[in-house]
Amino acid sequence: MEIIFDGIKKAIILIFGGDKETYSILLNTIKVSSISLFISMLVGFPIGALIGLNKFFAKSLIITIINIGMGIPPIVVGLILTLFIWRSGILGFLELMYSNTAMIIAQIIIVFPIILGITIAAFQQINVGLINQAKSLGANKIQLFWILLKEIKFSIFVAIAAGFGRAVSEVGAVLIVGGNIKSETRVLTTAILQMIKVGKFDQAIALAAILFLLSFTINVIITIYQRKNLFLGI
């Protein structure tokens, strides 16, 4: 128990003591996870609407593949991506290996199916009458998408929370393609792993506490915004 309390005290010191390395790791974690989540949302919401609202051949097969993608092992993602961006790989000329860009791509591959799967399920539950009513009032495709997006806003909140949680907690794929390079590609999860490897358990617990605090804060913000919209009837 003593080592746990030492870790918590260490976390407080690192956060409020202005430790540069800790802030660097924290900011990089937020940057990488936020960018991967934003891109996944930007692409996932429109595609989710397209798949969820329309009937077409092989729709069930596509949804099945997406559901499988939601549970893909991150270590597999890291391995496959490495084969593509390694020096001898197809995309080796881009020199993405051991970079934040590679980590973002890995997280997108992991997060995108989650965003897409939840979005598809939400759009499939929308009342057809609402769609017909919006069309009859002259809504174009973009306006219709926006109207329906607001209709499923609570599912969108769930998708965002789940996506960010998966991204910020990822370690296997980002470790492989990022390399855990100090002051460059190190994020909270890989830093925790590094501290465990060298036996600095108090430091590992401190970073874990910061990671938990980050995830908790984001989810609280999403929940407050969700409840605010529910209260206002937006």
C-alpha positions in Angstrom: 0.0 0.0 0.0 2.9 2.3 0.8 4.1 2.3 -2.9 0.6 3.3 -4.0 0.4 6.3 -1.7 4.0 7.2 -2.8 2.8 7.0 -6.4 -0.2 9.3 -5.7 2.0 11.8 -3.9 4.4 11.6 -6.8 1.5 12.3 -9.2 0.5 15.4 -7.3 4.1 16.7 -7.3 4.5 16.0 -11.0 1.2 17.8 -11.9 1.5 20.8 -9.6 5.3 21.0 -9.5 5.5 21.9 -13.2 7.6 18.9 -14.2 8.5 19.6 -17.9 8.8 15.9 -18.9 5.5 15.0 -17.4 3.7 17.9 -19.2 5.4 17.0 -22.4 4.2 13.4 -22.2 0.7 14.6 -21.2 0.4 17.1 -24.0 1.6 14.6 -26.6 -0.9 12.1 -25.3 -3.7 14.6 -25.7 -2.5 15.7 -29.1 -2.1 12.3 -30.6 -5.4 10.9 -29.2 -7.4 14.1 -30.0 -6.2 14.2 -33.6 -6.9 10.5 -34.2 -10.4 10.9 -32.6 -11.2 14.0 -34.6 -10.2 12.3 -37.9 -12.2 9.2 -37.0 -15.3 11.3 -36.2 -14.9 13.4 -39.4 -14.9 10.3 -41.6 -16.9 8.0 -39.4 -20.1 10.1 -38.9 -20.9 10.6 -42.6 -20.0 7.0 -43.6 -22.0 5.8 -40.6 -25.0 7.8 -41.7 -24.6 6.5 -45.3 -24.5 2.9 -44.2 -27.1 3.2 -41.5 -29.8 5.0 -43.5 -29.5 3.0 -46.7 -30.2 -0.5 -47.8 -27.8 -2.1 -50.3 -26.1 -5.3 -51.2 -23.6 -6.7 -48.7 -24.7 -4.2 -46.0 -24.8 -7.0 -43.4 -21.3 -8.2 -44.4 -19.9 -4.7 -44.1 -21.4 -4.2 -40.7 -20.0 -7.6 -39.6 -16.5 -6.5 -40.8 -16.9 -3.2 -38.8 -17.9 -5.1 -35.7 -14.9 -7.3 -36.1 -12.7 -4.2 -36.5 -14.0 -2.9 -33.2 -12.3 -5.7 -31.4 -9.1 -6.0 -33.4 -6.0 -6.5 -31.2 -3.9 -3.3 -31.1 -0.7 -5.3 -31.3 -1.9 -6.7 -34.6 -2.6 -3.2 -35.9 0.9 -2.1 -34.8 2.5 -5.1 -36.6 0.5 -4.6 -39.9 1.2 -0.9 -39.9 4.9 -1.5 -39.3 5.1 -3.8 -42.3 3.7 -0.9 -44.5 5.8 2.0 -43.1 9.0 0.1 -42.4 11.9 1.2 -44.6 11.4 -1.8 -47.0 7.6 -1.5 -46.8 5.3 0.0 -49.5 5.1 3.3 -47.6 8.6 3.3 -46.3 9.6 6.3 -48.4 7.3 8.4 -46.3 9.6 7.8 -43.3 6.7 7.6 -40.8 8.2 5.0 -38.5 8.8 6.1 -35.0 6.8 9.3 -35.4 3.6 10.8 -33.9 2.0 10.6 -37.4 2.4 6.8 -37.3 0.9 6.7 -33.8 -2.0 8.8 -35.0 -2.6 6.4 -38.0 -2.5 3.4 -35.6 -5.0 5.0 -33.3 -7.3 5.9 -36.2 -7.3 2.2 -37.3 -8.3 1.3 -33.8 -10.8 4.1 -33.0 -12.5 4.4 -36.4 -14.4 1.1 -36.2 -15.8 2.1 -32.8 -17.0 5.5 -34.0 -18.4 3.9 -37.2 -20.1 1.0 -35.5 -21.9 3.1 -32.8 -22.9 5.7 -35.5 -24.4 3.0 -37.8 -26.4 1.5 -35.0 -27.7 4.9 -34.0 -28.8 5.9 -37.5 -30.5 2.6 -38.0 -32.8 3.4 -35.0 -34.0 6.7 -36.4 -37.7 6.9 -37.3 -38.3 6.9 -41.0 -41.1 9.4 -40.5 -38.5 12.0 -39.3 -36.5 11.5 -42.4 -39.5 11.9 -44.7 -40.7 15.0 -42.8 -37.3 16.7 -43.2 -37.2 15.9 -46.9 -40.7 17.2 -47.4 -39.7 20.5 -45.8 -37.0 20.8 -48.4 -33.9 19.8 -46.5 -30.9 19.0 -48.7 -28.5 16.1 -47.9 -26.3 18.2 -45.7 -29.2 19.7 -43.8 -30.8 16.3 -43.4 -27.5 14.8 -42.1 -27.2 17.7 -39.5 -30.8 17.2 -38.4 -30.4 13.5 -37.9 -27.0 14.0 -36.2 -28.7 16.1 -33.6 -31.4 13.4 -33.3 -28.8 10.8 -32.2 -26.6 13.3 -30.3 -26.5 11.1 -27.2 -25.2 8.1 -29.2 -22.6 10.5 -30.6 -21.5 11.4 -27.1 -21.1 7.7 -26.3 -19.1 7.3 -29.5 -16.8 10.2 -28.6 -16.3 9.0 -25.0 -15.6 5.4 -26.2 -13.3 6.5 -29.0 -11.2 8.8 -26.8 -11.0 6.2 -24.0 -9.7 3.6 -26.5 -7.3 6.0 -28.1 -5.8 7.4 -24.8 -5.4 3.9 -23.3 -3.7 2.3 -26.3 -0.2 1.0 -25.7 0.6 -1.9 -28.0 0.3 -0.3 -31.4 1.7 3.1 -30.5 4.7 1.5 -28.8 5.5 -0.5 -31.9 5.2 2.3 -34.5 6.1 5.2 -32.1 9.1 3.7 -30.4 8.5 5.5 -27.1 11.1 8.1 -27.9 11.6 10.6 -25.0 10.3 14.1 -25.8 9.1 13.0 -29.2 6.8 10.0 -29.3 6.4 9.1 -25.6 2.8 9.1 -24.3 1.4 8.2 -20.9 0.8 4.6 -21.6 4.2 3.9 -23.1 5.8 6.0 -20.3 4.1 3.8 -17.7 5.3 0.7 -19.4 8.8 2.1 -19.5 8.7 3.0 -15.7 7.6 -0.6 -14.9 10.4 -2.0 -17.0 13.0 -0.1 -15.0 11.4 -0.8 -11.7 10.2 2.8 -11.0 6.8 1.7 -9.7 6.1 5.0 -7.9 6.6 6.9 -11.1 4.5 4.3 -13.0 1.6 4.7 -10.5 2.0 8.5 -10.7 1.7 8.5 -14.5 -1.2 6.0 -14.3 -3.0 8.4 -11.9 -2.5 11.2 -14.4 -3.8 9.0 -17.2 -6.9 8.1 -15.1 -7.4 11.8 -14.3 -7.2 12.8 -17.9 -9.7 10.1 -19.0 -12.0 10.9 -16.0 -11.9 14.7 -16.8 -12.8 14.1 -20.5 -15.7 11.9 -19.6 -17.0 14.3 -17.0 -16.9 17.1 -19.6 -18.8 15.0 -22.1 -21.4 13.9 -19.4 -21.9 17.5 -18.3 -22.4 18.7 -21.9 -24.8 15.8 -22.5 -26.9 16.6 -19.4 -26.9 20.3 -20.4 -28.3 19.5 -23.8 -30.9 17.1 -22.3 -32.0 19.9 -19.8 -32.2 22.5 -22.5 -33.9 20.1 -24.9 -31.4 20.8 -27.6 
